[in-house]
Amino acid sequence: MAQSAVSILPCVDELIELPPRGELLWAATVLRQRSFDLALLFPNSFRFALIGWLARIPHRIGYIADGRGPLLTVGGAAIERGRAPSG
């Protein structure tokens, strides 16, 4: 689902799915070697935000959840399912 929705965006050159567990330093090293400018962090997990931070990706965008706010450069509040955004 996320792959098809994101792949049509003109700013997306490549989509990489990271392993679900373990291999934290391996993933960060691989991403750092690729010199990405932007990471869109869809999973609300501290682990994925930490990988982006360790990879030194300069722009890390995602939801502020699970204590990962300090690891993001741009964060937003997650919207609960079934609720319309307020404002």
Sequence and secondary structure as in RCSB ss.txt:
>XXXX:A:sequence
MAQSAVSILPCVDELIELPPRGELLWAATVLRQRSFDLALLFPNSFRFALIGWLARIPHRIGYIADGRGPLLTVG
GAAIERGRAPSG
>XXXX:A:secstr
 HHHHHHTSTT S      SSS HHHHHHHHHHHT SEEEE S  HHHHHHHHHTT SEEEEE  TT GGG SEE
E    TT     
